Amino acid sequence: MILLVLGESYLFAQTKGSDVSEEGKIIKVAAAQILSSWNIAENEKKITNAVIEAANQGCEVILFHEGCLTNYPVGDDIKRIDFKKVRAAERRILSISKEHHIAILLGTSSEEDGRYHNHVVIANENGKILGRYSKTWRAGDKPYEAGSGPVIFTVAGVEATVIICHDLRYPELARLGVAAGAQIVFIANNESGLTYENKLLGYRSMQIARATESMVYSVMANAPADPKDIERYNCSHGNSKIVDPLGNIVDEAGSFEERLVIGELDLNRAHRSTVLRTIGENEKINEYYDVKCENIPYRNWMRDGVKMVVRLDGNDIPAYLKENRSNSVAFTGGSPDSLAIASISFIPEKWAKEVNAERIEALTRKAVSQGAELVITPEGALEGYVVNDVINEEDAEKKEVLTKRFTELAEPADGEYITRLYRLADELDIYLIIGYLAKEGPNIYNAAMLIGPDGKRIGHYYKSHFWQGYDVNPPGYTPGSAFPVFQLGEMNLGIMICADRQFPEVARMLALNGSDLIVCPAYGNYGDRNTAMMRTRAVENQVCLVFTHPHHSLIIGNDGTVIGECNSDEIVIKYIPWKSVEKTRPSVSYRRPELYH
């Protein structure tokens, strides 16, 4: 019996580790033990200092505890938080981590449409937000929405997963992440305080178990106890720690101290062998027992569970994880031949740029957390598409007032709200298309601006066709006169707006100019007739097409097939296989324009 156990240990030690990690790779990580408070500015300062200190010590990743930035509010305490300040603080913290080239996992809270989330923001070493993991299993904290389950992501070239505090009691969360490829389990805690002595050993045991049961590293950040008041609400008992795959403590903080817990993790030791065994992927064990799989029903059960794992950064994972995932964005693309596109359908509030800007930001963040690389808003998303309000007003005095408001509402390319959206695209490292009322010199345009991942304007398209005609519009309201095509890497993108779709010439001009993808922000008609028209525009030009409307979104392949759709207050995200669009298209290349007079 002793020989058998030693034999299995030897086999485990020889098991090949994650494909993500190169042979002999060592990563240096930090867990920050910080005493936070209700003062967001003070928390931000401590977090920023910890990021800089960790980077100066050569760390590639840093973890912060649950609610580190916002504290961990429960009940009505959630209403004490100014979430605008939280978002601004997050942006500054991510900017610092990007500057120092260190990945960050930040415990914080958010509010979206009156719903609250207790989550960890995950950003890579380039400052790109990979996603937000929301706590799956709540511990009586009613204000928060429940999370959706296990996640996986890549930071500093290493596959990892993350759980939050009470999640520790549900080992499958970490184990499924490891089955999907994680070599590190990050744990953002904010546990009971020192006065709960009966719980402390259990906490310690679970943190160690999450490492050794899966043969990976666990990195845990917890809030310390307050030496001035150990019963203080929203404090814990410290003991942030790093645990190796055999359950040994690499580094651990005390109960009261505020410091970085740092460790060098040899990823060859994080070989995941016990988990690989459960999903039938431990070849050494199978060879030892002379079987193809030790326990097929158990393997199938585990693999079904692994299909729940959501990849936050869009990269691919082994083929068996893709089965039955046709409706998921997690495992359907991420290659250079496709682009994850999000069309967000929401009804903007008329004349309310501040309200709409906040809504755009919240929905964009949500889309990016689900893997979106290009986010598209409806026509007039920023100001609420108000031109018809001016046109249709019959009272002369009211019309004059509305006309003045309309003119003042138009925004130049360096305006306040457009600048905010530049920063958003830069922070999230995405392409963003915004429908808005643009001002350029004396003219006002119905515009769609394309912003790049660097937060700079790539270009804009001005709506060229007005369904209401051209002589009833407010002064200065001008149709566009060009059909530009923009390069997104190797892909060419063209834009048309609403009524433009009614004129086949517009989509055809964009196709002639080289578009692989045509985007159509709209505010007017939608429904079955429009769907048929949009499918026609796609197939007759052999391009992919995205239609984004407040009430309905469509993502359509170049063969006219509807790949995805959603309704108001929803987001549809799909990978567009843009490289399937032939550069030589019969419907374009074989035209005989000399006949068209």
WOFENBEL-V421003 format. One record per residue. N is the residue number from 1. SS is DSSP state (a for helix, b for strand, c for the rest). Layout:
n & ss
N & SS
N & SS
//
This chain:
n & ss
1 & c
2 & a
3 & a
4 & a
5 & a
6 & a
7 & a
8 & a
9 & a
10 & a
11 & a
12 & a
13 & a
14 & a
15 & c
16 & c
17 & c
18 & c
19 & c
20 & c
21 & c
22 & c
23 & c
24 & c
25 & c
26 & b
27 & b
28 & b
29 & b
30 & b
31 & b
32 & b
33 & b
34 & c
35 & c
36 & c
37 & c
38 & c
39 & c
40 & a
41 & a
42 & a
43 & a
44 & a
45 & a
46 & a
47 & a
48 & a
49 & a
50 & a
51 & a
52 & a
53 & a
54 & a
55 & a
56 & a
57 & c
58 & c
59 & c
60 & c
61 & b
62 & b
63 & b
64 & b
65 & c
66 & c
67 & c
68 & c
69 & c
70 & c
71 & c
72 & c
73 & c
74 & c
75 & a
76 & a
77 & a
78 & a
79 & a
80 & a
81 & c
82 & c
83 & a
84 & a
85 & a
86 & a
87 & a
88 & a
89 & a
90 & a
91 & a
92 & a
93 & a
94 & a
95 & a
96 & a
97 & a
98 & a
99 & a
100 & c
101 & c
102 & c
103 & b
104 & b
105 & b
106 & b
107 & b
108 & b
109 & b
110 & b
111 & b
112 & b
113 & c
114 & c
115 & b
116 & b
117 & b
118 & b
119 & b
120 & b
121 & b
122 & b
123 & b
124 & c
125 & c
126 & c
127 & c
128 & c
129 & b
130 & b
131 & b
132 & b
133 & b
134 & b
135 & c
136 & c
137 & c
138 & c
139 & c
140 & c
141 & c
142 & c
143 & c
144 & b
145 & c
146 & c
147 & c
148 & c
149 & c
150 & c
151 & b
152 & b
153 & b
154 & b
155 & b
156 & c
157 & c
158 & b
159 & b
160 & b
161 & b
162 & b
163 & b
164 & b
165 & a
166 & a
167 & a
168 & a
169 & a
170 & c
171 & a
172 & a
173 & a
174 & a
175 & a
176 & a
177 & a
178 & a
179 & a
180 & c
181 & c
182 & c
183 & c
184 & b
185 & b
186 & b
187 & b
188 & b
189 & c
190 & c
191 & c
192 & c
193 & c
194 & c
195 & c
196 & c
197 & a
198 & a
199 & a
200 & a
201 & a
202 & a
203 & a
204 & a
205 & a
206 & a
207 & a
208 & a
209 & a
210 & a
211 & a
212 & a
213 & c
214 & c
215 & c
216 & c
217 & b
218 & b
219 & b
220 & b
221 & b
222 & c
223 & c
224 & c
225 & c
226 & c
227 & c
228 & c
229 & c
230 & c
231 & c
232 & c
233 & c
234 & c
235 & c
236 & c
237 & c
238 & c
239 & c
240 & c
241 & b
242 & b
243 & b
244 & c
245 & c
246 & c
247 & c
248 & c
249 & b
250 & b
251 & b
252 & b
253 & c
254 & c
255 & c
256 & c
257 & c
258 & c
259 & b
260 & b
261 & b
262 & b
263 & b
264 & b
265 & b
266 & b
267 & c
268 & c
269 & c
270 & c
271 & c
272 & c
273 & a
274 & a
275 & a
276 & a
277 & a
278 & a
279 & c
280 & c
281 & c
282 & c
283 & a
284 & a
285 & a
286 & a
287 & a
288 & a
289 & c
290 & c
291 & c
292 & c
293 & c
294 & c
295 & c
296 & a
297 & a
298 & a
299 & a
300 & a
301 & a
302 & a
303 & a
304 & a
305 & a
306 & a
307 & c
308 & c
309 & c
310 & b
311 & b
312 & c
313 & c
314 & c
315 & c
316 & c
317 & c
318 & c
319 & a
320 & a
321 & a
322 & c
323 & c
324 & c
325 & c
326 & c
327 & c
328 & c
329 & c
330 & c
331 & c
332 & c
333 & c
334 & c
335 & c
336 & c
337 & c
338 & c
339 & b
340 & b
341 & b
342 & b
343 & b
344 & b
345 & b
346 & c
347 & c
348 & c
349 & c
350 & c
351 & c
352 & c
353 & a
354 & a
355 & a
356 & a
357 & a
358 & a
359 & a
360 & a
361 & a
362 & a
363 & a
364 & a
365 & a
366 & a
367 & a
368 & a
369 & a
370 & c
371 & c
372 & c
373 & c
374 & b
375 & b
376 & b
377 & c
378 & c
379 & c
380 & c
381 & c
382 & c
383 & c
384 & c
385 & c
386 & c
387 & a
388 & a
389 & a
390 & a
391 & a
392 & a
393 & c
394 & c
395 & c
396 & a
397 & a
398 & a
399 & a
400 & a
401 & a
402 & a
403 & a
404 & a
405 & a
406 & a
407 & a
408 & a
409 & a
410 & c
411 & b
412 & c
413 & c
414 & c
415 & c
416 & a
417 & a
418 & a
419 & a
420 & a
421 & a
422 & a
423 & a
424 & a
425 & a
426 & a
427 & a
428 & a
429 & c
430 & c
431 & b
432 & b
433 & b
434 & b
435 & b
436 & b
437 & b
438 & b
439 & b
440 & b
441 & c
442 & c
443 & b
444 & b
445 & b
446 & b
447 & b
448 & b
449 & b
450 & b
451 & b
452 & c
453 & c
454 & c
455 & c
456 & c
457 & b
458 & b
459 & b
460 & b
461 & b
462 & b
463 & c
464 & c
465 & c
466 & c
467 & c
468 & c
469 & c
470 & c
471 & c
472 & c
473 & c
474 & c
475 & c
476 & c
477 & b
478 & c
479 & c
480 & c
481 & c
482 & c
483 & c
484 & c
485 & b
486 & b
487 & b
488 & b
489 & c
490 & c
491 & b
492 & b
493 & b
494 & b
495 & b
496 & b
497 & b
498 & a
499 & a
500 & a
501 & a
502 & a
503 & c
504 & a
505 & a
506 & a
507 & a
508 & a
509 & a
510 & a
511 & a
512 & a
513 & c
514 & c
515 & c
516 & c
517 & b
518 & b
519 & b
520 & b
521 & b
522 & c
523 & c
524 & c
525 & c
526 & c
527 & c
528 & a
529 & a
530 & a
531 & a
532 & a
533 & a
534 & a
535 & a
536 & a
537 & a
538 & a
539 & a
540 & a
541 & a
542 & c
543 & c
544 & b
545 & b
546 & b
547 & b
548 & b
549 & c
550 & c
551 & c
552 & b
553 & b
554 & b
555 & b
556 & b
557 & c
558 & c
559 & c
560 & c
561 & c
562 & b
563 & b
564 & b
565 & b
566 & b
567 & b
568 & c
569 & c
570 & b
571 & b
572 & b
573 & b
574 & b
575 & b
576 & b
577 & c
578 & a
579 & a
580 & a
581 & c
582 & c
583 & c
584 & c
585 & c
586 & a
587 & a
588 & a
589 & a
590 & c
591 & c
592 & c
593 & a
594 & a
595 & a
596 & c
597 & c
//
